């Protein structure tokens, strides 16, 4: 095993240099043994060595904790996953009354509620979950409940309000009582007051001239705001995340019934042409890698990226945390692929794009959007490119520093209406184009989210 650890450590060091990642923490669970590899520093201006206990904001990997808390409440008979959300959040108001009345807890858990990605500028009031939910009538609706999957941060934040109303506690305290404390996850926290007394990694964003700048705010929103905590506010370490993986691969340890853990890892809705997976489970993306079933979730924050991947049939897990954007994403993907090959002998096949098709490219070209982002697809000079970035008016109005946009990068068509990004910070991302009955392209999926054509 020591030889494979050394090979993994060498790969992490090489990849960190290639992708310009100042600090990374990687952990592997294999055959019951834990392997930890740390590289680099927490902060380029005030450097401390990264280790397995260094805290990183894990962004959307937080959703696995929120989903597990809901399953525990369901196991206690306090929440019915098939019940309307309004049973637990009677104050819920959405842009459409029928949708507000119909969406279920499970619709939120598997991203089939028809909610757009998230609310923008939702930091009015006291920053609480209640205040966030009170503004959901501003959120665009993209499909009827249950009609299709589209990844939604807002949906998981609404689940946090379910937890609050059912338990009578804040979401953060309830999650600690339901999940964190019973499992001994002592370095998994939310509040910056709990972060700054431990060693923590600072995010970095790469400027146009190639230099790294410290990311502010530390998370993707300013300190004190709690409305996004259920969907992306957890802070943890490689060590704690490997402990979390052991729990998810185990028998529930008296915290959750084994059948509930297994239910979370079974498909509930299929995904098409997505890098994230072939299906959503409950709180997890499910993906087949060369015949091996994997269960995972990633997260992207302000200059920080996280990945957690489980292979239940092999009692295997890998964690990768990186503190640089945008290429921390590519670093983490490279680490996951290397770990699968090194420890399980699984080599992931990369699809080959079809030759450039001018007619298809012209059909797809245009602007697409969600609430926060513009996505521009441009055809010309024998290539098709995709650029995605924060809407200029949102960036201009924000007092916080925001991550840089993803500049135009070439994409190639795959069979059907699917595509693959072949260069840049989103290299390897897959998605597909939606069409109306008359064949007109109406939307594009990227990272599991539907961007509608403008």
VEXGU-41276 format. One record per residue (C-alpha): x, y, z. Coordinates in steps of 0.5 Angstrom, whole numbers, padded with zeros to 4 digits, always signed. Layout:
VEXGU-41276
X_Y_Z
...
This chain:
VEXGU-41276
+0000_+0000_+0000
+0006_+0005_+0001
+0008_+0004_-0006
+0001_+0007_-0008
+0001_+0012_-0003
+0008_+0015_-0006
+0005_+0015_-0013
-0001_+0018_-0011
+0003_+0024_-0007
+0007_+0024_-0013
+0001_+0025_-0018
-0002_+0030_-0013
+0005_+0035_-0013
+0005_+0034_-0020
-0002_+0036_-0021
-0002_+0042_-0016
+0004_+0045_-0020
+0000_+0044_-0027
-0006_+0047_-0025
-0003_+0052_-0020
-0006_+0050_-0014
-0003_+0053_-0008
-0006_+0048_-0003
-0009_+0041_-0003
-0012_+0036_+0001
-0013_+0029_-0001
-0015_+0023_+0002
-0017_+0015_+0000
-0021_+0010_+0004
-0019_+0003_+0001
-0019_-0004_+0004
-0021_+0000_+0011
-0015_+0003_+0011
-0014_+0011_+0010
-0009_+0014_+0006
-0008_+0022_+0007
-0004_+0026_+0002
-0003_+0034_+0003
+0000_+0039_-0001
+0002_+0046_-0001
+0000_+0052_+0003
-0007_+0055_+0006
-0005_+0062_+0004
+0000_+0065_-0001
+0001_+0071_+0003
+0000_+0068_+0010
+0003_+0061_+0009
+0002_+0055_+0013
+0002_+0047_+0011
-0004_+0044_+0009
-0006_+0037_+0013
-0011_+0033_+0013
-0015_+0037_+0019
-0014_+0043_+0015
-0021_+0046_+0014
-0024_+0048_+0007
-0031_+0050_+0005
-0034_+0044_+0002
-0040_+0048_-0002
-0045_+0044_-0005
-0042_+0037_-0002
-0046_+0040_+0004
-0052_+0038_+0000
-0050_+0031_+0002
-0051_+0033_+0010
-0057_+0036_+0009
-0060_+0030_+0005
-0058_+0025_+0011
-0061_+0030_+0016
-0068_+0029_+0012
-0067_+0022_+0012
-0066_+0021_+0019
-0072_+0026_+0021
-0076_+0021_+0016
-0073_+0015_+0020
-0076_+0018_+0026
-0083_+0019_+0023
-0082_+0027_+0023
-0082_+0028_+0016
-0085_+0024_+0010
-0081_+0025_+0004
-0087_+0024_-0001
-0091_+0030_+0003
-0092_+0037_+0000
-0087_+0042_+0003
-0092_+0046_+0005
-0094_+0041_+0011
-0087_+0043_+0014
-0086_+0050_+0011
-0094_+0053_+0011
-0091_+0060_+0010
-0088_+0058_+0003
-0090_+0062_-0003
-0087_+0061_-0010
-0088_+0065_-0017
-0094_+0060_-0018
-0099_+0058_-0013
-0100_+0051_-0016
-0093_+0049_-0016
-0092_+0052_-0009
-0098_+0047_-0007
-0095_+0041_-0010
-0088_+0040_-0009
-0086_+0035_-0005
-0080_+0034_+0000
-0077_+0029_-0005
-0078_+0034_-0011
-0073_+0038_-0007
-0068_+0032_-0005
-0067_+0030_-0012
-0068_+0037_-0016
-0074_+0035_-0019
-0078_+0041_-0016
-0078_+0046_-0022
-0074_+0051_-0019
-0069_+0055_-0022
-0061_+0055_-0019
-0062_+0060_-0013
-0064_+0067_-0011
-0059_+0073_-0013
-0058_+0079_-0008
-0062_+0075_-0002
-0058_+0078_+0003
-0064_+0083_+0005
-0066_+0082_+0012
-0063_+0078_+0018
-0059_+0073_+0013
-0063_+0068_+0016
-0066_+0062_+0013
-0073_+0064_+0014
-0072_+0071_+0010
-0069_+0067_+0005
-0075_+0063_+0004
-0079_+0069_+0005
-0076_+0071_-0002
-0077_+0065_-0006
-0083_+0068_-0010
-0078_+0072_-0014
-0075_+0065_-0016
-0076_+0063_-0023
-0080_+0056_-0024
-0077_+0052_-0030
-0081_+0046_-0030
-0087_+0043_-0027
-0086_+0039_-0021
-0083_+0032_-0023
-0082_+0034_-0030
-0075_+0034_-0030
-0069_+0035_-0026
-0065_+0041_-0026
-0060_+0042_-0020
-0062_+0048_-0015
-0059_+0051_-0009
-0065_+0054_-0007
-0069_+0048_-0007
-0064_+0045_-0002
-0064_+0052_+0002
-0071_+0051_+0003
-0070_+0044_+0005
-0066_+0047_+0011
-0072_+0051_+0013
-0076_+0044_+0013
-0071_+0042_+0018
-0072_+0048_+0022
-0079_+0048_+0023
-0079_+0041_+0024
-0074_+0041_+0030
-0075_+0048_+0033
-0068_+0049_+0032
-0063_+0053_+0027
-0061_+0049_+0021
-0054_+0049_+0024
-0056_+0046_+0031
-0061_+0041_+0028
-0055_+0039_+0023
-0050_+0038_+0029
-0055_+0034_+0033
-0058_+0030_+0028
-0051_+0028_+0024
-0045_+0031_+0026
-0044_+0030_+0034
-0047_+0023_+0033
-0042_+0021_+0028
-0036_+0025_+0032
-0035_+0030_+0026
-0032_+0035_+0031
-0028_+0039_+0025
-0035_+0040_+0021
-0038_+0047_+0022
-0041_+0053_+0019
-0039_+0059_+0023
-0033_+0063_+0022
-0032_+0064_+0029
-0031_+0056_+0029
-0027_+0056_+0023
-0022_+0061_+0025
-0020_+0058_+0032
-0017_+0052_+0027
-0012_+0052_+0021
-0016_+0053_+0015
-0015_+0054_+0007
-0016_+0061_+0004
-0019_+0061_-0003
-0015_+0064_-0009
-0017_+0066_-0016
-0013_+0067_-0022
-0012_+0074_-0025
-0012_+0075_-0033
-0004_+0076_-0032
-0004_+0069_-0028
-0003_+0072_-0021
-0007_+0069_-0015
-0011_+0074_-0011
-0014_+0072_-0005
-0021_+0070_-0005
-0026_+0075_-0001
-0031_+0073_+0002
-0028_+0067_+0004
-0035_+0063_+0002
-0039_+0065_-0003
-0043_+0070_+0001
-0041_+0075_+0006
-0040_+0072_+0013
-0046_+0072_+0018
-0051_+0070_+0012
-0054_+0063_+0013
-0059_+0063_+0008
-0055_+0058_+0003
-0052_+0054_+0009
-0056_+0048_+0007
-0054_+0048_+0000
-0047_+0050_+0001
-0045_+0053_+0008
-0041_+0047_+0011
-0034_+0047_+0012
-0030_+0041_+0013
-0023_+0037_+0013
-0021_+0031_+0009
-0020_+0027_+0015
-0028_+0029_+0017
-0030_+0028_+0010
-0027_+0021_+0010
-0030_+0019_+0017
-0037_+0022_+0013
-0035_+0017_+0007
-0034_+0011_+0012
-0041_+0013_+0015
-0044_+0013_+0008
-0041_+0006_+0006
-0043_+0003_+0013
-0049_+0000_+0016
-0052_+0007_+0019
-0048_+0006_+0026
-0055_+0007_+0029
-0056_+0014_+0026
-0059_+0012_+0020
-0062_+0005_+0018
-0058_+0002_+0013
-0064_+0001_+0008
-0064_+0009_+0008
-0057_+0010_+0007
-0058_+0005_+0001
-0064_+0009_-0001
-0060_+0015_-0002
-0055_+0012_-0007
-0061_+0009_-0011
-0063_+0013_-0018
-0069_+0017_-0017
-0069_+0021_-0023
-0065_+0020_-0029
-0060_+0025_-0032
-0058_+0026_-0039
-0051_+0028_-0042
-0048_+0030_-0035
-0041_+0030_-0033
-0045_+0030_-0026
-0048_+0023_-0027
-0053_+0018_-0030
-0058_+0020_-0025
-0060_+0023_-0018
-0061_+0019_-0012
-0062_+0023_-0006
-0057_+0028_-0004
-0052_+0024_-0009
-0050_+0024_-0016
-0050_+0017_-0019
-0045_+0015_-0024
-0043_+0009_-0028
-0035_+0009_-0029
-0033_+0003_-0034
-0038_-0001_-0031
-0037_+0001_-0023
-0042_+0004_-0020
-0040_+0011_-0016
-0044_+0016_-0012
-0041_+0023_-0011
-0042_+0030_-0010
-0038_+0036_-0012
-0038_+0043_-0010
-0035_+0050_-0012
-0034_+0056_-0008
-0030_+0063_-0008
-0023_+0060_-0011
-0024_+0053_-0007
-0027_+0047_-0010
-0029_+0040_-0007
-0030_+0033_-0009
-0032_+0027_-0005
-0033_+0020_-0009
-0035_+0013_-0006
-0035_+0007_-0009
-0040_+0002_-0005
-0039_-0004_-0008
-0031_-0004_-0007
-0032_+0000_+0000
-0028_+0005_-0003
-0028_+0013_-0003
-0023_+0019_-0005
-0024_+0026_-0002
-0020_+0032_-0006
-0020_+0039_-0004
-0016_+0045_-0007
-0016_+0052_-0006
-0015_+0055_-0013
-0020_+0057_-0018
-0022_+0056_-0023
-0017_+0050_-0024
-0018_+0047_-0018
-0024_+0044_-0021
-0019_+0041_-0026
-0014_+0039_-0021
-0020_+0035_-0017
-0022_+0031_-0023
-0015_+0029_-0025
-0014_+0027_-0017
-0021_+0023_-0018
-0019_+0019_-0024
-0012_+0018_-0022
-0015_+0015_-0015
-0020_+0010_-0019
-0014_+0008_-0023
-0009_+0007_-0018
-0013_+0003_-0013
-0019_+0000_-0017
-0016_-0001_-0024
-0021_+0003_-0027
-0019_+0007_-0033
-0025_+0012_-0035
-0026_+0013_-0042
-0027_+0020_-0045
-0032_+0021_-0051
-0029_+0023_-0058
-0033_+0029_-0060
-0036_+0029_-0067
-0033_+0033_-0073
-0035_+0040_-0073
-0042_+0041_-0076
-0044_+0048_-0078
-0051_+0047_-0079
-0052_+0044_-0072
-0047_+0050_-0069
-0051_+0055_-0072
-0058_+0052_-0069
-0054_+0052_-0062
-0051_+0059_-0062
-0054_+0064_-0058
-0055_+0067_-0051
-0058_+0063_-0045
-0059_+0064_-0038
-0061_+0063_-0031
-0062_+0068_-0025
-0055_+0069_-0024
-0051_+0067_-0030
-0050_+0068_-0038
-0048_+0063_-0042
-0046_+0065_-0049
-0045_+0060_-0055
-0042_+0063_-0061
-0041_+0059_-0068
-0035_+0061_-0073
-0028_+0060_-0076
-0030_+0052_-0076
-0031_+0052_-0068
-0036_+0053_-0063
-0035_+0056_-0056
-0038_+0056_-0050
-0037_+0062_-0045
-0041_+0063_-0038
-0040_+0068_-0033
-0044_+0072_-0027
-0049_+0077_-0030
-0045_+0084_-0031
-0051_+0088_-0027
-0050_+0083_-0021
-0043_+0083_-0021
-0043_+0091_-0021
-0048_+0091_-0016
-0044_+0087_-0011
-0040_+0089_-0006
-0036_+0083_-0005
-0031_+0080_-0010
-0034_+0075_-0014
-0030_+0069_-0018
-0028_+0070_-0025
-0032_+0068_-0031
-0030_+0062_-0035
-0028_+0065_-0042
-0030_+0062_-0049
-0028_+0055_-0049
-0029_+0050_-0055
-0034_+0045_-0055
-0036_+0039_-0059
-0042_+0035_-0061
-0043_+0028_-0058
-0049_+0024_-0061
-0056_+0026_-0060
-0056_+0033_-0058
-0050_+0033_-0053
-0044_+0036_-0052
-0037_+0036_-0049
-0033_+0042_-0047
-0026_+0040_-0050
-0021_+0046_-0047
-0021_+0051_-0041
-0023_+0051_-0034
-0029_+0047_-0035
-0026_+0042_-0040
-0029_+0035_-0039
-0036_+0038_-0037
-0042_+0035_-0041
-0049_+0037_-0043
-0054_+0037_-0048
-0059_+0042_-0052
-0066_+0042_-0051
-0071_+0043_-0057
-0078_+0045_-0057
-0083_+0041_-0061
-0081_+0044_-0068
-0074_+0043_-0067
-0072_+0050_-0064
-0066_+0050_-0059
-0069_+0052_-0053
-0064_+0051_-0047
-0058_+0048_-0045
-0056_+0044_-0039
-0049_+0045_-0036
-0047_+0042_-0029
-0054_+0039_-0028
-0057_+0046_-0029
-0062_+0048_-0035
-0060_+0055_-0038
-0066_+0058_-0042
-0065_+0061_-0049
-0066_+0068_-0049
